[in-house]
Amino acid sequence: MLKTFKKGGVHPDERKISAGKSIEILPLPKRVAVPTTQHIGAPAKPLVKKGDIVKTGQLIAASGGFVSANIHSPVSGKVFKTDEVVDASGYRKPAIIIDTEGDEWDESIDRSDKLVKEIALSGEEIIKKTGEMGIVGMGGATFPTHVKLSPPPGKKCEILLINGVECEPYLTSDHRIMLEKSEELMVGIRILMKALKVNRAVIGIENNKPDAIGKLTNLAAKEDGIEVQPLKVKYPQGGEKQLIDAITGRQVPSGKLPIEVGAVVHNVGTTFAVYEAIQKNKPLIERVVTVTGPGITQPSNFLVRIGTPVGQLIEAAGGLPDNMGKVIGGGPMMGKALVNLDVPVTKGSSGILVLPHEEAHRAPVENCIRCSKCISACPMGLEPYLLMIEAEKELWDRAENDNIMDCIECGSCSFTCPAHRPLLDYIRLGKGKVGQIIRNRN
């Protein structure tokens, strides 16, 4: 019997219409806007100014602290200016804007396709290098990888979990990485195991990706301590705590991190980026992005330089359809509608979804009928209907006591609500307010 997590979950239509599309290299943009806040933690501090000439892979913004990440130039050219640009959340954020001139890479980067299996660096050197190369979690959370590889004193990692679930409808970038970069993934896993000093790693993949399961199972059979765990299809199994529950049966306590139960989770995209950073000296300057939707004529998976405007990806996939209703950064469950097509691709951009009018339209909000479907669907065991009320009425103390900060913003509650109530919208608002209160208190 296939494993899955125990609490909550829903089953949205998968709609993986780009799953069979191989990764294509997107042509270089004429101009990139590289935000200095592409990660959880302190913003990076710009090291360049208007008029400076930069190479691809050159450090252009330094980490602002331990929980932060370096930023490297995704193109070669001239710094046009430092300014603020609108990001995927709709807010203006500081960015370094560069005009592309050719594609001259930093000489230290190995650009060959040759697989490098021998891991020369020690565990401590690996952690330091992932920090220098600006590697962050590429499943959406963008937590700096070197921090995850550094458990706090008294905590020890017992098992490394590689997240190949990709449970969000439509998105297929991780699926393609597992198929096309599978050997590099295996080396990346061994690099992470060495850094964490663990001898067991499990790759979790949902059963709707039999080709990836088959390919990685064959490769894992030749590796000591690496195995593949097929999982039952259920959303949001890609959440860290849900994946840990599904594979190990361990429950991460409220308010705690996975290391509390001896686990560390890394996405497959992150694992491939770690391989390139350690074995090729390549910083995180590009990533695979799915461009998809019912009206997109050429659903695709593109290898894209960071800072590329979203509009260029959509044009490469056939352009906007006539019945376009909404462009979403990410998938339909957790993604956010974009305010314009100049929004840049960042380290956490996994997909661009174009929805037609009929699917983008929200149904009228009705009164809660106390059906408790949102409670049954919540994978964190919360009461979403109650948290929405508390956020509406600004009852922040009660919301904190009812564990609003445990919400992983998966959208299962809104998806299952028959009254079409904007549960996740209000819970996100509440999380922001309560989080601010907690930070001020501490």
Buried (B, 14 or more C-beta within 10 A) or exposed (E): EEBBBEBBBBEBEBBBBBBEBEBBEBEBBEBBBBBBBBBBBBBBBBBBEEEBEBBBBBBBBBBBEEBBBBBBBBBBBBBBEBEEBBBBEEEEBBBBBBBBEEEBBBEEBEEEEEEBEEBEBEBEBBBBBBBBBBBBBBBBBBBBBBBBBBBEEEEEBBBBBBBBBBBBBBBBBBBBBBBBBBEBBBBBBBBBBBBBEBEBBBBBBBEBBEEBBBBBBEBBEEBEBBBBBBBBBBBBBBBBBBBBBBBBEBBBEEEEBBBBBBBBBBBBBBBBBBBBBBBBBBBBBBBBBBBBBBBBEEBBBBBBBBBBBBBBBBBBBBBBBEBBBBBBBBBBBBBEBBBEBBBBBBBBBBBBBBBBEEBBEEEEEEEBEEEEBBBBBBBBEBBBBBBBBBBEEEBBEBBBEBBBBBBBBBBBBBBBBEBEBBBBEBBBBBBEBBEEBEEEEE
